[in-house]
């Protein structure tokens, strides 16, 4: 194997939510590695980004560069972002450029082309934009056409973060690899607290956005008035959460605080309309929480029905599943099954080491 230390540049516009956790965990594997020298180029303009936390949460051996990138299509701003990225690529001459999520995927591919970069190019969608449920079918068709065009015009390898994303990626082009998202199993496990809760508690962790479907979460809570529900986080759609038995924690200052909230749940409820591969679900499973999740891409890559939890299509099915989980023995068994599954399949230490191996195999 080539013993050269590879210069790896990751580019991400949407550094928030589960993707933020993904990068926290990735840097803990990449930072100490003697095989890669890692730089992360990110957009610090998003409301949920706290630059001081990025410096603190990411491994100190990882270099951070800020490039403004617009979340939505903006010809002038996108042109500026492409120019900034291409200047960096020309100056730094990376061996590997790994682009994350749709927007950075487009900007980074164009910038690499302009810079005549010789780097191996990789792309992880973290949930294809054309699969979103908050956009029109015509807009989804445009997003899909852009993905197909990029796949035919630029030489890159898609690295899917989950099994269903892998299947979708293979429909677009033939250079596709599967390296699943993961979490630092052993580290998270140290936070495990098996003390019983005073009241049966069901919760979710994440931003209160359309993607997480707060209306469904609220509807389920209304049908189970004797159960305590918790939304760990905050967000622009919190006004849709009106059930009196739901508590919204607000933003937490660090990931450990979020993990402490997860520890206090009896059941984890993921009401997403769409996903990439949700980190919070994996974290809850490490804590031996059975999962009730909507039957969508990402969720169904993680949850094994009747083994680690339940997949549901509506509020009625969710209520039925949660009611079944009043049975403590069933909760404990499903929780232990889920924790074991994360260690075997979604362990970031193992999976991100495979990612470095993939870089070397293509360089």
C-alpha positions as CSV (number, residue, x, y, z in Angstrom):
1,X,0.0,0.0,0.0
2,X,1.1,3.6,-0.7
3,X,2.6,5.0,2.5
4,X,2.2,8.6,1.4
5,X,0.1,10.8,3.8
6,X,-2.8,11.9,1.6
7,X,-4.0,15.5,1.6
8,X,-7.7,15.2,2.1
9,X,-10.1,18.1,1.7
10,X,-13.7,17.8,2.8
11,X,-16.2,20.4,1.6
12,X,-19.6,20.9,3.3
13,X,-22.2,23.7,3.0
14,X,-24.8,22.2,5.3
15,X,-22.8,21.7,8.5
16,X,-25.7,21.2,10.9
17,X,-27.7,18.5,12.6
18,X,-26.7,15.0,11.9
19,X,-24.0,16.1,9.4
20,X,-22.4,18.1,12.2
21,X,-22.2,15.0,14.3
22,X,-20.9,13.0,11.3
23,X,-18.0,15.4,11.0
24,X,-17.3,15.5,14.8
25,X,-16.9,11.7,14.6
26,X,-15.0,11.7,11.4
27,X,-12.4,14.1,12.7
28,X,-11.8,12.0,15.7
29,X,-10.7,9.2,13.3
30,X,-9.0,11.3,10.7
31,X,-7.3,13.8,13.0
32,X,-5.0,11.3,14.8
33,X,-4.3,9.3,11.6
34,X,-0.8,9.1,10.2
35,X,-2.3,8.3,6.8
36,X,-4.3,11.5,6.0
37,X,-3.8,15.2,6.5
38,X,-7.3,16.6,6.8
39,X,-8.8,20.0,5.9
40,X,-12.5,20.8,6.2
41,X,-13.9,23.7,4.1
42,X,-17.2,24.7,5.5
43,X,-19.9,27.4,5.3
44,X,-20.1,29.3,8.6
45,X,-23.1,31.4,7.5
46,X,-25.9,29.0,8.6
47,X,-27.8,30.0,11.7
48,X,-27.1,26.8,13.5
49,X,-23.3,27.1,13.1
50,X,-21.3,28.3,16.1
51,X,-17.7,28.6,14.9
52,X,-16.2,28.4,18.4
53,X,-18.0,25.0,18.9
54,X,-16.6,23.8,15.6
55,X,-13.1,24.6,16.8
56,X,-13.8,22.8,20.1
57,X,-15.7,19.8,18.8
58,X,-13.5,18.9,15.9
59,X,-10.1,17.2,16.4
60,X,-7.3,19.8,16.8
61,X,-5.2,18.1,14.1
62,X,-7.8,19.0,11.5
63,X,-7.5,22.3,9.7
64,X,-10.6,24.4,9.2
65,X,-11.3,26.8,6.3
66,X,-14.4,29.0,5.9
67,X,-15.9,29.6,2.5
68,X,-19.3,31.3,2.3
69,X,-21.8,29.1,0.5
70,X,-25.5,29.9,-0.1
71,X,-28.0,27.2,0.9
72,X,-30.3,28.0,-2.0
73,X,-29.5,28.6,-5.7
74,X,-27.9,32.0,-6.1
75,X,-26.0,32.6,-9.3
76,X,-23.9,35.5,-8.0
77,X,-23.1,33.9,-4.6
78,X,-22.6,30.5,-6.1
79,X,-20.1,32.0,-8.6
80,X,-18.2,33.6,-5.7
81,X,-18.1,30.3,-3.8
82,X,-16.8,28.4,-6.8
83,X,-14.0,30.9,-7.3
84,X,-13.0,30.7,-3.7
85,X,-13.0,26.9,-3.7
86,X,-11.1,26.7,-7.0
87,X,-8.4,29.1,-5.6
88,X,-8.0,26.8,-2.6
89,X,-7.7,23.7,-4.8
90,X,-5.1,25.3,-7.1
91,X,-3.0,26.5,-4.2
92,X,-3.2,23.4,-2.0
93,X,-3.2,20.6,-4.6
94,X,-5.1,18.1,-2.5
95,X,-4.9,14.4,-3.3
96,X,-8.5,13.8,-2.3
97,X,-11.5,16.1,-2.5
98,X,-14.6,14.7,-0.7
99,X,-17.8,16.7,-1.2
100,X,-20.8,16.4,1.2
101,X,-24.5,17.1,0.5
102,X,-26.0,18.4,-2.7
103,X,-25.0,22.1,-2.7
104,X,-21.3,21.5,-1.9
105,X,-21.4,18.6,-4.3
106,X,-22.3,21.0,-7.2
107,X,-20.0,23.8,-6.2
108,X,-17.1,21.6,-5.4
109,X,-17.3,19.6,-8.7
110,X,-17.3,22.8,-10.8
111,X,-14.5,24.3,-8.7
112,X,-12.3,21.2,-9.1
113,X,-12.9,21.3,-12.8
114,X,-11.9,25.0,-13.1
115,X,-8.9,24.4,-10.9
116,X,-7.8,21.5,-13.2
117,X,-7.4,19.5,-10.0
118,X,-5.8,16.1,-10.2
119,X,-7.4,15.0,-6.9
120,X,-9.6,12.0,-6.6
121,X,-13.1,13.3,-6.3
122,X,-15.7,11.7,-3.9
123,X,-19.3,12.8,-3.2
124,X,-21.6,11.8,-0.3
125,X,-25.2,13.1,-0.8
126,X,-26.3,12.5,2.9
127,X,-29.8,12.2,1.5
128,X,-30.4,13.2,-2.1
129,X,-32.1,16.6,-2.5
130,X,-34.5,15.1,-5.1
131,X,-36.0,12.8,-2.4
132,X,-37.1,15.7,-0.2
133,X,-40.8,15.9,0.6
134,X,-41.0,19.7,1.0
135,X,-40.4,20.5,-2.7
136,X,-42.6,20.2,-5.8
137,X,-42.3,17.3,-8.2
138,X,-41.0,19.6,-10.9
139,X,-38.2,20.9,-8.6
140,X,-37.3,17.4,-7.6
141,X,-37.0,16.5,-11.2
142,X,-34.6,19.4,-11.7
143,X,-32.5,18.3,-8.8
144,X,-32.4,14.8,-10.1
145,X,-31.4,16.0,-13.5
146,X,-28.6,18.0,-12.0
147,X,-27.3,14.9,-10.2
148,X,-27.4,12.9,-13.4
149,X,-25.7,15.6,-15.3
150,X,-22.9,15.9,-12.7
151,X,-22.5,12.1,-12.8
152,X,-22.0,12.1,-16.5
153,X,-19.8,15.2,-16.8
154,X,-17.5,14.9,-13.8
155,X,-15.3,11.9,-12.9
156,X,-16.2,11.2,-9.2
157,X,-17.1,8.3,-6.9
158,X,-20.3,8.5,-4.9
159,X,-19.9,7.2,-1.4
160,X,-23.4,6.4,-0.1
161,X,-24.0,6.8,3.7
162,X,-26.7,4.1,3.8
163,X,-28.0,1.1,2.0
164,X,-31.0,2.8,0.3
165,X,-28.9,5.8,-0.7
166,X,-26.5,3.3,-2.2
167,X,-29.4,1.8,-4.3
168,X,-30.5,5.3,-5.4
169,X,-26.9,6.3,-6.3
170,X,-26.5,3.2,-8.6
171,X,-29.5,4.5,-10.6
172,X,-27.5,7.6,-11.5
173,X,-24.0,6.2,-12.3
174,X,-21.8,3.2,-11.8
175,X,-19.0,4.5,-9.6
176,X,-20.6,4.0,-6.3
177,X,-19.4,2.7,-2.9
178,X,-21.2,2.1,0.4
179,X,-19.6,3.3,3.6
180,X,-22.3,3.7,6.2
181,X,-22.6,6.5,8.6
182,X,-21.7,5.6,12.1
183,X,-21.2,6.8,15.7
184,X,-18.3,6.3,18.1
185,X,-19.9,3.3,19.9
186,X,-17.5,2.9,22.8
187,X,-17.4,6.6,23.6
188,X,-21.2,7.0,23.6
189,X,-21.6,3.8,25.6
190,X,-19.7,5.4,28.5
191,X,-22.7,7.8,28.9
192,X,-25.2,5.0,29.3
193,X,-27.4,5.4,32.4
194,X,-29.8,2.6,33.1
195,X,-31.7,4.3,35.8
196,X,-35.5,4.1,35.1
197,X,-37.4,7.2,34.3
198,X,-40.1,8.5,36.7
199,X,-42.6,8.7,33.8
200,X,-42.7,6.8,30.5
201,X,-40.9,9.1,28.1
202,X,-40.8,9.2,24.3
203,X,-38.5,11.6,22.4
204,X,-36.7,12.8,19.3
205,X,-33.5,14.7,18.9
206,X,-33.0,17.2,16.1
207,X,-34.0,20.5,14.6
208,X,-37.8,21.2,14.5
209,X,-38.0,21.4,10.7
210,X,-40.3,20.1,8.0
211,X,-38.0,17.1,7.4
212,X,-38.6,15.9,11.0
213,X,-42.4,16.2,10.6
214,X,-43.3,17.9,13.9
215,X,-47.0,17.7,12.9
216,X,-46.9,13.9,13.1
217,X,-44.9,14.0,16.4
218,X,-47.6,16.3,17.8
219,X,-50.4,14.1,16.6
220,X,-48.9,11.0,18.2
221,X,-48.5,12.8,21.5
222,X,-52.1,14.0,21.5
223,X,-53.2,10.4,21.2
224,X,-51.1,9.3,24.2
225,X,-51.9,12.0,26.8
226,X,-50.5,10.0,29.7
227,X,-47.0,9.6,28.0
228,X,-44.3,12.3,28.4
229,X,-42.9,13.4,25.0
230,X,-39.7,15.4,24.6
231,X,-38.3,17.2,21.5
232,X,-34.6,17.5,22.2
233,X,-33.7,20.6,20.2
234,X,-35.4,23.6,18.7
235,X,-36.3,25.0,15.3
236,X,-38.4,27.3,13.1
237,X,-41.5,25.0,13.2
238,X,-41.8,24.6,17.0
239,X,-45.2,26.4,16.8
240,X,-46.6,23.2,15.3
241,X,-45.9,21.5,18.6
242,X,-49.0,22.2,20.7
243,X,-49.7,19.0,22.7
244,X,-49.5,19.8,26.4
245,X,-47.5,16.6,27.1
246,X,-44.6,17.7,24.8
247,X,-41.5,19.5,26.2
248,X,-39.1,21.3,23.9
249,X,-35.7,21.4,25.5
250,X,-34.3,24.2,23.3
251,X,-30.8,24.1,21.8
252,X,-28.2,22.4,23.9
253,X,-24.7,23.8,24.2
254,X,-22.8,20.6,23.3
255,X,-23.3,17.1,22.1
256,X,-22.9,15.6,25.5
257,X,-25.9,17.5,26.8
258,X,-27.9,16.0,23.9
259,X,-26.7,12.5,24.8
260,X,-27.8,13.1,28.4
261,X,-31.3,13.9,27.2
262,X,-31.3,10.7,25.0
263,X,-30.4,8.7,28.1
264,X,-33.6,9.7,29.8
265,X,-35.9,8.3,27.1
266,X,-37.7,5.0,27.2
267,X,-38.5,5.0,23.4
268,X,-36.9,7.0,20.6
269,X,-39.5,8.3,18.0
270,X,-38.2,9.4,14.6
271,X,-41.0,11.0,12.6
272,X,-39.0,12.0,9.6
273,X,-40.5,12.6,6.1
274,X,-37.0,11.8,4.6
275,X,-33.5,11.0,5.8
276,X,-30.0,10.3,4.7
277,X,-28.9,8.0,7.6
278,X,-29.9,9.6,10.9
279,X,-27.1,9.9,13.5
280,X,-29.5,10.5,16.4
281,X,-31.3,7.2,15.8
282,X,-27.9,5.4,16.0
283,X,-27.0,7.3,19.2
284,X,-30.3,6.3,20.8
285,X,-29.7,2.7,19.8
286,X,-26.3,2.7,21.5
287,X,-28.2,3.7,24.6
288,X,-30.4,0.6,24.2
289,X,-33.5,2.5,23.2
290,X,-36.0,0.8,21.0
291,X,-36.9,2.9,18.0
292,X,-40.2,3.7,16.4
293,X,-39.5,5.4,13.0
294,X,-41.3,6.3,9.9
295,X,-40.7,3.9,7.0
296,X,-38.6,6.1,4.9
297,X,-35.1,6.0,3.3
298,X,-32.5,6.2,6.1
299,X,-34.7,5.0,8.9
300,X,-35.4,1.7,7.3
301,X,-31.7,1.2,6.7
302,X,-31.2,1.2,10.5
303,X,-34.3,-0.2,12.2
304,X,-35.0,-4.0,12.0
305,X,-38.8,-4.3,12.4
306,X,-39.8,-6.3,15.5
307,X,-36.1,-6.8,16.4
308,X,-34.8,-3.3,17.2
309,X,-38.1,-1.4,17.0
310,X,-40.9,-0.7,14.6
311,X,-41.3,1.1,11.2
312,X,-44.6,3.0,10.9
313,X,-46.6,4.8,8.2
314,X,-48.9,7.0,10.3
315,X,-49.9,8.1,13.8
316,X,-52.1,5.1,14.5
317,X,-49.3,2.7,13.8
318,X,-46.9,4.8,16.0
319,X,-49.4,4.7,18.9
320,X,-49.8,1.0,18.5
321,X,-46.0,0.5,18.5
322,X,-45.4,2.7,21.5
323,X,-48.2,1.0,23.4
324,X,-46.5,-2.4,22.8
325,X,-43.3,-0.9,24.2
326,X,-45.0,-0.3,27.5
327,X,-43.8,-3.8,28.1
328,X,-40.5,-3.4,29.8
329,X,-39.1,-6.8,28.8
330,X,-39.8,-6.0,25.1
331,X,-38.1,-2.6,25.4
332,X,-35.0,-4.1,27.0
333,X,-34.7,-6.8,24.5
334,X,-35.2,-4.6,21.5
335,X,-32.8,-2.0,23.0
336,X,-30.0,-4.6,23.5
337,X,-30.6,-5.8,19.9
338,X,-30.3,-2.3,18.6
339,X,-27.1,-1.5,20.5
340,X,-25.5,-4.7,19.2
341,X,-26.5,-3.8,15.6
342,X,-24.9,-0.3,15.9
343,X,-21.6,-1.8,17.1
344,X,-21.5,-4.3,14.3
345,X,-22.7,-2.2,11.4
346,X,-22.6,1.5,12.3
347,X,-19.5,1.9,14.3
348,X,-17.7,5.1,13.1
349,X,-14.3,4.0,14.2
350,X,-14.5,1.0,11.8
351,X,-16.4,2.7,9.0
352,X,-14.3,5.8,8.8
353,X,-11.1,3.7,8.7
354,X,-12.7,2.0,5.7
355,X,-13.1,5.4,4.2
356,X,-9.4,6.1,4.5
357,X,-8.7,2.7,2.9
358,X,-11.0,3.7,0.0
359,X,-9.1,7.0,-0.6
360,X,-5.8,5.0,-0.8
361,X,-7.2,2.4,-3.1
362,X,-8.1,5.2,-5.6
363,X,-5.0,7.4,-5.2
